[in-house]
Amino acid sequence: MASIQQVVLNSRPGKNGEPVAENFRVEESYLPQDLQEGQVKVCTKFLSVDPYMRCKMNEDTGADYLLPWQVSSVVTGGGVGLVEDSKHQNFRKCDVVTSFSWPWQTRAVVDGAVLTKIDPELVDGHLSYLLGAVGMPGLTALLGVREKGHVTPGANQTMVVSGAAGACGMLAGQIGRLEGCSRVVGICGSDEKCQLLVSEIGFDGAINYKKDNVAEKLREYCPAGVDAYFDNVGGDISNAVINQVKRAKDGGMGRLGSHLLCWVKYFVVGLIVMFATSCHRSLSLVTYRERFLVLNYTEKFDVGTVQLSRWLKEGNLKVRETVVKGLENIGAAFESMMKGGNIGKQIVLVSDG
């Protein structure tokens, strides 16, 4: 019986603690020799680590659509791999499959119901893109911009993106431009990231929040104000941006409470600051429940995936990844991602065979 490696949750960091690699541990295990009807044996190629997972490390995730990871149990998340054996009618050997609940294992036996068969041509054979640009981050960026951005081609609008060098933010800025924004400004945490956003990704300006005065730089880069804000961080950075979002023509402040400010063409995703702590933090100007939740738009996933794939193949969507090799290094990759160590999507390469 061949052994496998798997990653389990070793400990919880505490409600407001910073996660570290030691919160995870690698164990040796074995797979059942025989598949049951409906099961599929898969070889893991790539795994995804994402900010939302910080919530799953707590006993209470703070969201009814997220179940917590259990201590000493195998961790799950986004993954992509190949079918090695199948007793499910929808899957055959060598099929490329993906799942939002992929076990952090070198190989796994899973219920076929959690898998989706994918044509690798969607990403020109770059299977890791199924976890990023043509996966959930890409869909979040695309549908966030389309559903909440109120972008009007030809209207000379300015979009600001926080967490702009991350998986979702980097895509959101490019999509804002593709959808019709005339100016896109990013906020991130290093000069290296700022330079990348402007010189390679196509942002018009970038602000290093660790050394720049964000409010002053926003006035410099967005002299006519901000029309749309794609937020990945919350906190003081978001307050600085919101204060420069354009008001309605009548100067009205809009309504607070259960609604977004009506003059704010504003939407919230990600919120890595919130995920880094208790998952219950609210912005000062909008309520927690006003976050954009991509899972509310599943009926648009297929069309969105086709659009993202088309842009990617046309060269209109530039992709950056930070790839860590080896399942045993996934805890370190998660810790680094939560501290902003990644540029673009954080990916773990489990098997390149």
N, C-alpha and C positions, 0 to 999 in steps of 0.2 A: 504494500500500500504506500503510494507516494505521499510524502509530506508536503505541506504548504506553510507559508508564513501568513500570519494575520496580525492586525493591529487592534488592540482593545483599549478602552478608556481606563487608564490606570488610576486616575484621581480627578476630582473636580477642583478647579482653581479657586472656588469660592465665588459668591455672587458677583463681587466687584473686583476680583483678582485678575491679574494678567495671566493668560494661558502660557505655559511653557512646554517644551518638548517632552518633559518628564511626565506630563499629564497623560501621555500615551505610552504603551509598551508593546513590543513585538513578541509574539508567541509562535510556537510550532504547533501545527494541528494536522488533521487528516480529513480527507473527503470520503464520503460513502462510496463504496465500489459500484453500487447499482443505482441508477436513477429511477425515481418514481414517475408515474404518469404525470405529464405537465411540467416536469423539471428540465432544466438546461444546465449543462456544465460549461463554464466560461473561463477563458484565460484573460486576466486583466492586463490591459495595455497601458492605460492612463487613468489616474485619479485626480479629482479636483479638490482643492481646499479653498473655502470661501468664508467671508466674514460672518454670514448668517450662522455658521456652525458654532460660533462662540456661544450662542443662546442654547444650543443643544448640549453644551457641557454643564449647564445648570440643571438642578432638579426640576425647576420650573422654567420653561423656555420663555414665558411671557407672551406666547402666541399660541392660539388654539390650533393652528395649522402646522405647528412644529412639535414633534415628540422628542423628549430628551434622550440622549444616549445614556445607557446604563453602565455603571462601573463594572469592569471585568467582562463586559460584552463587546462583541465586534462592532467597530464603528462603521457607519455607512455614509455615503454621499454620492456625488456625481461621478460616474465612471463610464469607461468605454472599453470594449474588448472584443474577443472573437469567440464564437461558439465552437467548442471542442466535441460536444456530444449533446444529443437532444432527444427528449421524449415529449416534445411539445410540437403540435402540428404546424406552428408558424415559423419554426426555426430549423435551420439545417447547419451542418458542419461548415465552418469558415464564414458564416454570416457575421457581419459587423453589427454589434448591438450596443445600446447605451441604456442607462437607467439613472434616475435621481436617487435610488437607494441601493447603490452598488456596495457590496461589502469590501472593506479595506483588506483584501486578501490577494495573494498571487494568483490563486485559482479559487473558484467558488461554484457551488451548486445552488441555483436559485429557482424560484417559481417563475416560469415563463411570463406570467402576467405582469411582472415588473419591468420587463425588457421591451425595448423598441428597436426594430430592425432599421438600419440606416444604410443608405446608398453612399459608399465612400466618395463617389463622384461629387457629392454635395460640397465637399471640402478639398477636392482635388487630391484625395489620399492623405491629407494631413489630419489624422484621426483626432488629435488633441484639440483641434478647432471645434469639434463637436461639444466640447466642454466650455468653450469660450465664445468666439465670434459667431458661431452658428449653433450655440447652445443657450443655456439659460441667461448668461450675462448679455449676449447679443440680443436675445428676445426682450430682456428687461430694458435695455437701452432703446431699442427700436420702438417697442410699444409704449414705453414711458414718454418718449418724445412725441409720438403720434397721438396718444390718448390724452396727455396732460400738458404738452408743451405749447399748444396753440400756435404752432409755427405757420406763418403765411408767406409763401414764396413772393419775393419782390417787395416785401414790406420793410426791408432794411432793419431786420431785427437782430438783437444781440443776445446770445446765450452764454451763460456762465456755468461751468461744470466744476464741482468740487470732487476731490478724490480722482482727479482727471488722468492720472497715470496708472490707475488700476484697471482691472478687467472690464468693468462696466463703464466707468467714466471715460476711458480712452475711446471706446466705441460710441458713446453718447455724443461726444463732441463732434465726431466725424459724421454721425447720422444727422445731428442738428444742421450741419452744413449741407448735407445731401438733401435734406427736407426743405431747405430754403433760407436758413439763417445766413446773413451776410457777414456776421462777425461771431467768432467763438473764442472764449477766454477760459483757460483752465487754472485751477488752483491745486497745487500738489506740495510735496514736502522736501524737495531738493533742487539744486540748480541743474543737476544732471537730468532730472525728470522734466524740468521746465524747458531745457534746451531741446530735448527729444520731442516734446509736444509741438514746439514751434518749427523746428527744422525738419522733422521727419513725418509727423502725424498731420500737420496742417492747421494747428491752432494759430490764431492771430496774436495771442499773447498768453503768457503763463506767469503765475504768481507763486512764489515760494513762501508759504505761510509761516515757515519757521524763522525767516529773517526779514521778510517784507512787511510793511504796514498794509494789510489787506484792503482796508477801506480806501487808503490813498491810491493804491495801485488800481483798484476798481474804477475810481474816478478818472484815472489816467487812461486805462484801456477801454473803458465803457463811458465815454463822455456824454452820450445821449441817454444813459441809463441802461438798465437790464430788462429785457423783455421776458426771458425764460431762464429758469434756474434748475439745473439737474443736480440734486444734492445727494452726495454719498457719505456725508460726515456729520451733519448736524452741528450743534454747539455754537461757539462764538463766530466761527467762520461763516456759518449760514446766516447768523444774525447780521453780519456785516454786509452780506450780499443782499438779503431781503430789504435792508434799509435803502438800497439803491435801485430796487425794482421800481419800474415806472408805475405811477398811479393812474387811476381812471381820469378821463378828461375833465370830469367835474371836480377832481381833487378829493373825491371821497376816500375814506380809509377802508371801506369795505366792512365785512362782518367778521367778528371773532367767534369762538365757540365751536360749534359742530361743523362749521364751514371754513373753507380756505378764505383768506382775504380775497374779496371778489376782484380786486385790482391786481392781484399777484398771479401772473402766469407762471405758476410755481408747482413743482411736484417733487416728492421726496422718495428716494429709493435707498436701499443699502444701509445708510446710517452706521458706518463702521465705528464711530465714537460710541454710539449706543450699544452696539454689539460687543465692544471691548469691555463694557462694564456690566450693568445689570439687565440690559435689554428693556428697561422700562422708562428711560429718559425721554422727555418730551422737548420739542423746540419751544422757544418762548413765544413764538408768534403763530404757530399752528399746532394742532393737537396730534397726538401719536396716531390716532386712528385715521388720519388723513394721508398716511403713507401710501404711495403707489405700490400695489401688490400685483406682480405679474401673473400670479396664479388665478387672478380674477378674469384673465383674458385668454384662457386656454383654447377657446374656439378660434383664436387668431394665430395660434402657434404655427400651423402648417404654412399659411400664407407668409407669415413673418420669416420662417426658416428659408423659404424659397427666395425671398427678397434679400436676406443676408447673404445667402449663397451666391446670388447673382452679383451683388456688389463686390463680394470677395473675388470672384473669378474675373470681374472686369477691372480689378485693381483699384476700385474706389474705396475699399475698406482695408486699411493697413492694420496688421495684427502684430502684436508683440507678446511674447511669452517669457516667463521665468520658469525654467525647467530644472527640477531636482531629480536625480536618478536614485532609484532604490526605495522600496517600500519601507525599509528600516529608517529612512530619513524623512518620512512624512510628518512626524511630529515637529521636527525642526523647521520644515517648510511652512507648517501652519503657524508656528510662533513668529517666523520671519514675516509672513504675509500680514499678520495682525499688527506688526510694528512698521509696516510700510516698506519692507525690504524688497518687495516684488515690483517689477515694471511690467505692466500688462497682466495677463492671466497667470496665476500661480498654478503650475502643473507638476504632478509627480509621475515620472516615467517608471512604470513597474516592470514592464517586459518589452524589450525591443526586438525580440525574436520573431 
